[in-house]
Amino acid sequence: MSFLLDPLAYTFMQRGLAASVIVGIVCAVIGSYVVLRGMAFLGDALAHAILPGVAIAYLMGGNLTVGALVAAIIVALLIGLFTRQGTIREDTAIGILFAAALSLGVALISSIRTYALDLSHILFGNMLGVSATDLWMVGILGLLVLAVIIGLYRPFLVVSFDPTLAATLRWPGEFFRILLLVLLALTVVISLQTVGIGLVAAMLVTPAATAYLLTRRLAAMMSLSAVLGAVSSVIGLYVSYYANIASGAAVVLVATGFFLLAFIFAPGRGLVWKR
């Protein structure tokens, strides 16, 4: 028991554990849409596209999370605008905006002489450095994302997988598509403090991909991926504490371990089952 309880004697561990569980659940739930709709590249692009917002907020002495949030939403809306009515393909718009935002972010960050120290937690995450303010912001935004996904579960399901039925029902498919992009942008932002820009795409994809191998229905996939995301976050945080390694990397490695187990042993889809 001391192995489990000793780390929780520290306040920073309690906050880090709470934040990591919230992020693990939110990323996993919305990650189900990311996996099923082939949006993994979009999640990674949004993660890197927030760099200009972070850099501008830092230069202006503002809140880095707010700057990242504004940048992520702007990029998500621009992707929706450029791909509206099939003007250009979504992957093309993502590639253009990803490169432009990343280049602008690198240009701004290169002008900050102390960026290696001050912005390293944005790039690589720092669960053990989560403040009380950070935890409140992660909690509020995380609950907002989950509430919208649960409340609009059926419209998102129909619009994502049966656009013809959505049009027959006169549902605003374009609105729900852009809303999903905005929710994904919010999820990326709340993940910055814990896993950072470099690893947020992994938390969006890996638990959901694991659940995809083990389930056949979207609701079950979301529920299982949320459990996997939370468990990976808890185990990863303990591993990082005792092994003295980066917390975000530890969480992703644990989630990857679960995926490999499912890939090998999943009933009906695993390598062992097929053999």
SVG drawing of the C-alpha trace seen along z (x, -y; Angstrom):
<svg xmlns="http://www.w3.org/2000/svg" viewBox="-36 -42 54 62">
<polyline fill="none" stroke="black" stroke-width="0.4" points="0.0,0.0 2.9,-2.4 3.9,-2.0 0.6,-3.5 0.0,-5.9 3.4,-7.5 3.5,-9.5 0.0,-10.9 1.4,-12.5 2.6,-15.3 0.2,-17.9 1.8,-18.1 1.2,-14.4 -2.5,-14.7 -3.0,-17.5 -1.0,-15.7 -3.0,-12.5 -6.3,-14.3 -5.2,-16.2 -3.8,-13.1 -7.0,-11.1 -9.2,-13.9 -6.9,-14.3 -6.8,-10.5 -10.6,-10.2 -11.3,-13.2 -8.6,-12.3 -9.8,-8.7 -13.5,-9.6 -13.0,-12.1 -10.2,-9.9 -12.9,-7.4 -14.0,-9.7 -10.4,-10.5 -9.7,-6.8 -13.0,-5.9 -12.9,-8.9 -9.2,-8.7 -8.4,-12.1 -5.1,-11.2 -3.2,-13.6 -5.7,-16.4 -5.1,-15.8 -1.3,-16.0 -1.7,-19.1 -3.8,-20.9 -1.3,-20.1 1.5,-21.8 -0.7,-24.6 -1.1,-26.1 2.6,-27.1 1.9,-30.6 -0.7,-31.2 1.7,-30.1 4.5,-32.3 2.3,-35.4 0.8,-34.9 4.3,-34.5 5.6,-37.7 2.6,-39.6 2.9,-38.3 -0.5,-36.6 -1.7,-33.1 -0.1,-30.5 -3.1,-28.2 -5.5,-30.9 -3.1,-31.7 -3.0,-28.0 -6.8,-27.8 -7.3,-30.8 -4.8,-29.5 -6.3,-26.0 -9.9,-27.2 -8.8,-29.6 -7.0,-26.8 -9.9,-24.4 -12.3,-27.0 -10.0,-27.7 -9.9,-24.0 -13.7,-23.9 -13.8,-27.0 -11.3,-25.8 -12.9,-22.3 -16.5,-23.6 -18.5,-22.2 -15.5,-20.2 -13.5,-23.2 -10.3,-21.4 -9.7,-18.1 -9.5,-18.1 -6.0,-16.6 -4.8,-19.3 -6.2,-22.1 -4.7,-20.4 -1.3,-20.2 -1.3,-23.8 -2.4,-25.2 -0.3,-22.8 2.9,-23.9 1.9,-27.6 1.1,-27.6 4.1,-25.6 6.4,-27.8 4.9,-30.9 5.3,-29.4 8.9,-28.4 9.6,-31.9 8.1,-33.6 9.7,-31.1 13.1,-31.6 12.9,-35.3 12.5,-34.3 15.9,-33.9 14.7,-31.9 12.1,-29.7 14.0,-26.4 13.3,-27.0 10.0,-28.7 8.2,-26.8 9.6,-23.3 6.5,-22.2 4.3,-23.1 6.5,-21.1 7.0,-18.0 4.4,-18.2 4.8,-18.2 2.1,-16.5 3.9,-17.0 4.0,-20.8 0.2,-21.2 -1.0,-24.1 -4.4,-24.5 -5.3,-27.0 -4.3,-24.6 -6.3,-21.8 -9.4,-23.9 -9.0,-24.9 -8.4,-21.3 -11.4,-20.1 -13.8,-22.8 -12.8,-22.4 -12.7,-18.6 -16.2,-18.5 -17.4,-20.8 -16.0,-18.6 -17.5,-15.4 -20.9,-17.1 -21.1,-18.2 -20.1,-14.8 -22.5,-12.9 -25.4,-15.4 -24.9,-15.3 -24.0,-11.7 -26.6,-10.7 -26.1,-13.7 -22.4,-13.2 -22.9,-9.5 -25.2,-10.1 -23.3,-13.0 -20.0,-11.1 -21.1,-7.7 -24.3,-8.3 -24.3,-11.8 -27.2,-10.8 -29.5,-10.1 -28.3,-13.4 -29.3,-15.3 -32.7,-13.5 -33.3,-14.5 -32.3,-18.1 -29.5,-18.1 -26.8,-20.8 -24.0,-18.4 -21.5,-21.2 -22.2,-22.7 -21.6,-19.4 -18.4,-18.7 -16.9,-22.1 -18.1,-21.7 -16.2,-18.4 -13.1,-20.2 -13.5,-22.8 -13.9,-20.1 -10.8,-18.4 -9.0,-21.7 -10.1,-22.1 -9.0,-18.6 -5.5,-19.3 -5.2,-22.4 -6.2,-20.8 -3.6,-18.0 -0.7,-20.4 0.2,-20.6 0.2,-16.9 1.6,-15.3 2.7,-18.3 2.5,-19.0 4.7,-16.1 2.6,-13.4 -1.0,-14.6 -1.7,-12.8 -0.7,-9.5 -3.2,-10.0 -5.9,-10.8 -5.3,-7.7 -3.7,-4.9 -6.5,-4.2 -9.2,-4.6 -7.3,-2.3 -7.0,0.3 -10.7,0.1 -11.5,0.5 -9.8,3.9 -11.9,5.0 -15.4,3.7 -17.9,3.4 -20.1,0.4 -19.2,-3.2 -20.6,-3.7 -18.7,-0.7 -15.6,-1.9 -15.8,-5.3 -16.4,-3.8 -13.6,-1.3 -11.1,-3.8 -12.0,-6.2 -11.1,-3.5 -7.9,-2.7 -6.9,-6.3 -7.5,-6.8 -5.7,-3.6 -2.8,-4.5 -2.5,-7.9 -2.5,-6.6 0.0,-3.8 2.2,-6.1 2.3,-8.7 3.4,-6.2 6.1,-4.9 7.4,-8.4 7.5,-9.0 9.5,-5.9 11.6,-5.6 12.3,-9.4 11.3,-9.8 9.1,-12.2 5.5,-11.7 3.9,-12.3 6.2,-9.8 5.5,-7.2 1.8,-7.6 2.0,-7.1 4.3,-4.1 1.8,-2.4 -1.0,-3.2 1.1,-1.7 1.6,1.4 -2.1,1.9 -2.5,1.5 0.2,4.1 -1.6,6.6 -4.9,6.0 -3.2,6.2 -1.9,9.7 -4.7,11.1 -7.9,9.3 -10.7,11.8 -11.5,12.0 -8.9,9.3 -5.7,10.2 -2.8,12.0 -3.1,15.0 -6.8,15.4 -6.3,15.2 -3.5,17.7"/>
</svg>
